[in-house]
Amino acid sequence: MNESLGLESRTVRVVAYDDRWPDLFAGEAARVAHAVHAAGLPPLVLEHVGSTSVPGLAAKPILDIAAGYRVGTPAAIHVPALEQLGYIHRGDGGLPGREFFRRGELRSHHLHLVELGGVHWTRYLAFRDALRADPMLRDAYARLKQSLATRFPRDREAYIAGKTEFVERVLRAARTGAADDARANQEEGRP
């Protein structure tokens, strides 16, 4: 495992952006793609998502990977190949339509196996792209995450719940093209 990745179980810790994260994603994506190909499975489309995918954004030191499978391909056929890479399958994690995997004794990688172009795929990419496109929105999200991590260093559920309103607001704005409104409201403390 790379020293820039890894988080203890049941812990919330937000760290400064690490310029190595895109390369670590690229290496892991190549490893996953190779394993899927070697197993004779339909290819997955792999995208770096989550906070480590946004340059300059403070993040929990865990790489999130969206692994999109094609419509008509059962997600379950990919599970054994991912488990061979050391990923632990955790079921849908409370999100029907997603198969969740984690890797590392210190959690270093999360893989979200979802339908390519489906609701989860679209949400992951829309949120990432909105933050990449707007440094002020990215920074507002970083401040929120750092505040929540300070308040809830051992309560992952409270940390996640505290981000939900911001995430949903950004996704609504992305659907309507109103990212500037979402940022302005966040900056002014309005919902």
N, C-alpha and C positions, 0 to 999 in steps of 0.2 A: 504494500500500500504506500502511496505517496504521502509524505508528511503534511501536505497541504489539505488533505482530506481526512475525514474521520470524526465521528461524534459518538460519544458514549450514549448508551440506551437511556431513555427517560430524561435526557438532558437537552436543554435549549441553549445554544451558544451561537452568536452571530459574530462573524469575523470579517475583516476588510477583504475586498475583492482581491483575488490572486490571479495574476496574468497567466499562470500555468493552467488554469481550469479549461480553457478551450482546447489546448493540446491534450490534456488528460481525457476530455470527452472524445476527441478524435481517435485516440488510441483505444479507448474502450469500445467505441462504435465499431472500429475495425475488427476488434476481437469478437464482438457479438455477431457481426455480419459474417465473419469467417466461420464461426461455429454453426450458424444457421445454414449456411451454404454447405458445409461439410456434412451436415445431417440430412441433406437433400430436401430441405424444407423451402417453401416459398419465401422469398426475401422479405425482410422487414425494412420499413423506412425509419431511420433513426434520426431524431432531432434532440439537440441539447435544449432543455427547458429548465424552468425553475430559476431561482435567483443566481446560481453560478453561471447561467447563460447570458446574463446581462452585464456587459462591461461596466465596471465602476460600482456595481451594487454590492453592498455588504450582504453576506449570506451565511446560512448554516453550511459548514464545510462538507456538503454531500452533493454529488453530481446527480441530477435528475435527467433521465433519458426517457423520452416518449418513443416507444417502439410501435409503429403503426403496421398492422396487418391488413391485407386487402379484404374487401367485402367478399363474403363467401368462403373465406378461409377460417376454420375454427381456431380460436386463440389457443386452445389446449394443446394443439400439436407442437407449439413452440416451447412449452414448459420444460420437457426433459432436456432440450439443448441449453436452455438458460440455466437450469440447475447444474448441468455439467460444468458451467463456467463459475460455479460458486454462488449463484443467486439462490436465495431462499424464497420460495413462493408463499405469499401470505394471503392468497385469495383476493377478493375484490376490495378488501380494506374499507368496506362500507360504501363503495361507489360502484353500483351495478354497471357492467359494461367495461370495467377495467380489471385487469389482473395485475396485482402489485407484487414486486420482488424487491428484496434488499440484499446487499452484499457487504461483507466485511464485519469482523467482530466489533470493531468500531465502525458504525454505519458509514460507508464511504460512497455507496452508489444506491440509488433508487431507480428501478426500471418500471415504467408504466406501460403495459401491453394493452393497446387500445385499437379500435377500428380506425383505419386510415380515413380521415375526413369526417369521422364521427364527432359526437358532442365533446368528448374528453379531448380528443386530438385538437379540435378547433379552439377550445378554451385554453389549453396549454400554450399554443402558438400565439393566439391573440393577446394573451396577457404578456408573454415574453416580448412580443413585437411592440406593444404599446410602451413598455418600459424602456426598450432599446431606443425608441424613437423620441423619447421626451426625457431629457436629463432632470428636469424639475420634478416630474412625476416619479422617476426612479429615486431621486433623493428623498422625496416625501415618503415613499415606501420604505426606504432604508431607515429613516428616523422612526417610523412606526414599528418596524421590526426590532430595532435596537431597544426601544422603549419596552416593548412586550417581552423581549428576552431578559431584560433587567427585572421586570416585574414577575416573570414566570420562568425562572431558570430550570425548574424541575417539573413543570406542568405543560407538556407538549400540547395537550388538548386546549388549554386556555390560550396558549400562544397562537395556535391555529385559529381558534374562534375569534381572537382579537384582530386577525388580518382579514376575516371573511368579508366584512362590509366594504373595505377598501378594494379588495379583489373584485367583488361583484360590481362595484361602481365603475371600475376601470373596464370590465368586460361589457357592461351596458354602454359605456361611452364608445368603446371600440366598435360595437355593433351599429351605433348611430353616427359614428365619426365625430364624437364630441369629447375627445381626449382632453382638449384644453379646458373644457368645463369641469371635468372630473378633477384635474390638477388644481384648478382655481378653487374649487369647493374644498378640497383637502387642505390646501394652504390656508384657507380662511376658517377651517374648522367646521364647515357646513357638510351635512350628509349629501 
